Amino acid sequence: MHTFLLMVVWAILSGARSDTQQADVETLMDNVVVLRVPSFTGSMIHVPLTCGEAFQNEPVFWKKNGQELNPPLQGNQVQVLVEEMKGGNYTCHLSPSGEYLNHTMILIQLNPDNRTVILENREGGHIHCSAPNYTGFFHCSWKRTALRSDASVVLVKAERFTEDIPCELDADASGVRCQDAHCPYKEEQHRISFTVYIRSHARLETYTKSFYLREIVRPSKLPNLHISDGKVFSWDYPDTWEKPCSFFGLQFEVKLVHSGHPCNSDNQIINITTDTTKYEVGVKTKKYVFCVRAQDKFTRGPWSHWSQCT
């Protein structure tokens, strides 16, 4: 008797849990539905699907990932049971082998989304953003993990306060190029919010980053680095840098390292910071590498990559 009562209670609780999970269904964008679950294990969610109002009186048949369902699923409005990670692309047709009409992609996401496996967590986070100047253009990139190299981008969102920022996906889908309408002479009042939704099979993960443009502006490598009179090195501002230079000033880190060492070596001879685009070397040794890089003088943002001369 006690065993029977426990089974009844368990069934009631399971039903209540199923109803709660069923409610956690969100439309991410046209033709994409996201199920947010606390765990991939044991989740069972009923998802309503509609082929379309135009097909209300048509003999609609459904497929999942291109395969017919067993038992067959028919009707313009249906429900499918999604278990654990078994989402996928549901398409509707005029007959089992007939014309394609519409589709709905069902993706599964952990809630909270705190166990990421699709993108590598590199230094600075999963998403890296940079800009060459203050014109509003910026680029954000990411790297897929080796086991999720086939992951695809579902959606990218970028906005500042209430204004959307248009973005274009890179050809290899490992980054996006965005153009903010922000005026370079105006102080930023609001941060840029960037979000990428990326999926591997039916698993969806969301990655976000928030920043001011001034925090990610990295000057391009300094051009025209050359030596004159055997000891005077000079260089130019990057062509991509904002004008006038008096308003968008740069400061430069000058570094001499021993011959054969890279610019980021700690085995240095000289390391100074200057505002000028010229430096006269006063050391006796001639076996050294001259290195220089730039940084926004006022915001002290990221340094450019090193330029070097021997």
Residue, then its C-alpha position, 0 to 999 in steps of 0.5 A: m500500500h505504501t509503495f503504491l502511494l509513493m508511486v502516485v505521489w511521484a507521478i503527481l510530482s513528475g507531472a508538475r515538473s513536466d508542466t513547469q518545464q513545458a512553460d520554459v519555451e522561448t522563441l529566439m527568432d523566426n523559426v528558432v525555439v529554445l527550451r531552457v532546462p536546469s539539466f539535460t538529464g531527464s528533461m521532457i518537454h512538450v513543444p507546440l509547432t505550427c506549420g503556418e496559417a496558410f496551411q490550415n486546411e492542407p494535409v500537413f506532414w512533419k519530419k525531423n532532421g529530414q526523416e519521417l517520424n514514427p508514428p507519423l505526425q500530421g496536422n498544421q498544429v501539433q505537439v512534439l515531445v522533446e527529451e533531454m538533448k533530442g532537439g532538431n529541425y522539424t519541417c512540414h510538407l504537403s505529403p510524406s514526400g511532398e513540397y517543403l512548407n516551413h520549419t522550426m528549429i528546436l534548441i536546448q539550453l541549460n538554465p543557468d547557462n554556466r557549463t559552456v563547452i562550445l567556445e574556448n575560454r581564452e585569456g580575457g574570456h570567450i569573446h575578444c573585441s577590438a577596434p582600430n580607432y573611434t569611428g565606431f567600427f569594431h570586430c569581435s571574435w571567438k574560437r571553437t573548442a576542438l570537439r565542437s569545431d562544427a558549431s554554427v552561429v544562430l544569432v548575433k546581437a549588438e546594441r548600445f542602450t536602446e539602439d541596435i548596432p548592425c553586424e556582419l558575420d565573418a566568412d569563417a563564422s569565427g567573428v563579426r564586424c560591427q559598425d556603431a553610429h557613435c560620434p568619435y568626439k562625443e563621450e560615451q554614456h552607455r556601454i555596448s552590449f554584445t551577445v552571440y548565440i551559437r549551437s552544436h547540434a541541438r545544444l545552444e550556448t549564449y556568450t555575452k560581452s559588455f564594453y565601452l569602445r574606448e576600452i577596446v581601441r587598439p592602434s594598428k602597428l606603427p608604420n614607416l619605422h626606420i633609422s637615420d644617422g645610425k642611431v635615430f629611429s622614427w615612425d608615423y601614426p597609423d593611417t587608421w588612427e583618428k585625426p587630428c592627432s592632437f585630439f586623439g593623441l598616442q603615447f609610445e613605448v620604446k624598448l631595446v632588447h638584446s639581439g635575437h630576443p623578441c620585443n616582449s622579452d624581459n631581457q631588455i636594455i632600455n624601456i621608456t615611454t614618449d609622446t614623440t615619434k622619434y627616439e635617439v638611441g644612446v647605448k654603446t652596443k649595436k647588437y640590439v632590436f629596436c621595438v616600439r608600440a602605441q597606446d591611446k594617451f588619454t584612455r590608456g587602452p590596449w597597446s598596439h602590436w610591436s613594430q621592430c627594426t634591427 
